[in-house]
Amino acid sequence: MQVEIWSDVAWPWRAVGKRRSEAALGNFAHADDVRLRWRSFELDPSVRSEARGSDDVDDVGRLAAKDGCRFRFDRSRPGNTFDAHRLLHLAADRDLQDRVKERFLAGYLEAGVPIGEPEAVRARGAGDACVDGSCEL
């Protein structure tokens, strides 16, 4: 069975949902028969690097901590996620999409990786998704 999830790579609720989906699958007897497919959904394609997050960051941060996420919104550096989505599609072709999705979510939400900068996107996901480590974004 394939489960398709439409999600941005820079939205904290998606990281919480990913953790909860993983936990649910971990308790499912047929988890090996389930394949997750991440689909692109840009929350706001007009976001620039100087944009800031939403007002509910404290609430989502507390809730996410219960699911094992350690968000650091003080480090977040928002930006347009188009290139990250492109790399996720490439990773899907190589059966590496979940790993790259996790690296993007953790990078942006925990480590402050500037998700809108192509160099940062390549550094975060290219090693996993690109055969020779070079991706044209």
C-alpha positions in Angstrom: 0.0 0.0 0.0 1.3 3.5 -0.8 0.3 6.4 1.4 0.8 9.8 -0.1 1.4 12.8 2.2 1.3 16.3 0.9 3.7 18.4 3.0 6.1 21.3 3.0 9.6 20.8 4.4 9.6 23.8 6.6 6.4 23.5 8.6 6.6 22.3 12.2 3.2 20.5 12.1 4.4 18.3 9.3 7.3 17.1 11.5 4.9 16.3 14.3 2.7 14.4 11.8 5.7 12.5 10.4 6.7 11.4 13.9 3.1 10.3 14.7 2.8 8.4 11.4 6.1 6.6 12.1 4.8 5.7 15.6 1.5 4.4 14.2 3.3 2.3 11.5 5.6 0.9 14.2 2.6 -0.6 15.9 1.0 -1.8 12.6 1.4 -5.6 11.9 1.8 -4.9 8.1 4.1 -1.9 8.3 6.5 -3.5 5.9 3.8 -3.4 3.2 3.3 0.3 3.6 5.3 2.8 1.5 5.2 6.5 2.3 5.4 8.9 -0.6 6.0 12.6 0.2 4.3 15.0 -2.2 5.2 18.6 -2.6 3.1 21.3 -1.0 4.6 24.8 -0.7 2.8 26.7 2.0 3.7 30.1 0.6 5.8 30.2 -2.5 6.3 34.0 -2.0 8.3 33.5 1.3 11.6 35.2 1.3 14.6 34.5 3.6 13.6 37.4 5.9 10.1 36.0 6.6 9.3 34.8 10.1 7.2 31.9 11.4 3.7 31.8 12.8 2.5 33.0 16.2 1.8 29.5 17.6 5.5 28.4 17.8 5.4 27.9 21.5 2.4 25.6 21.4 3.7 23.5 18.5 7.2 23.4 20.1 5.8 22.0 23.4 3.6 19.5 21.6 6.4 18.4 19.3 8.7 17.8 22.3 6.3 15.1 23.4 6.8 13.4 20.0 10.6 13.6 20.2 11.1 16.8 18.2 13.4 19.5 19.5 12.5 22.6 17.5 14.7 25.6 17.8 12.6 28.4 16.3 15.2 30.9 17.5 17.5 29.4 14.8 15.0 29.1 12.0 15.9 30.8 8.8 12.7 30.7 6.6 12.9 30.8 2.8 11.3 29.4 -0.3 11.2 25.6 -0.2 10.9 25.0 -4.0 14.4 23.6 -4.5 14.1 21.3 -1.4 11.0 19.8 -3.0 12.8 19.3 -6.2 15.5 17.4 -4.4 12.9 15.3 -2.5 11.5 14.2 -5.9 15.0 13.1 -7.0 15.4 11.3 -3.7 12.1 9.4 -4.3 13.5 8.1 -7.5 16.3 6.6 -5.6 14.2 5.3 -2.7 15.8 7.8 -0.3 12.9 10.2 0.1 12.1 9.6 3.7 15.8 10.0 4.8 16.1 13.3 2.9 12.7 14.6 4.2 13.9 13.9 7.7 17.2 15.8 7.1 15.3 18.8 5.7 12.8 18.9 8.6 15.6 18.5 11.3 17.9 20.9 9.5 15.3 23.7 9.3 13.4 23.1 12.5 16.3 22.1 14.8 19.6 23.3 13.3 18.6 26.5 11.6 19.5 25.5 8.1 18.4 28.2 5.6 15.9 26.1 3.7 15.6 28.7 0.9 19.3 28.8 -0.1 20.2 26.3 -2.8 23.7 25.7 -1.3 22.1 24.7 2.0 19.6 22.5 0.3 22.3 20.7 -1.6 24.4 20.3 1.4 21.5 18.9 3.5 20.1 16.5 0.9 22.5 16.0 -2.0 24.8 13.5 -0.3 21.8 11.2 0.1 19.9 11.9 -3.1 22.5 12.6 -5.7 24.7 9.8 -7.1 27.8 12.0 -7.4 26.9 14.6 -4.8 26.2 17.3 -7.3 22.7 18.4 -8.1 21.6 21.2 -10.4 19.0 23.3 -8.5 
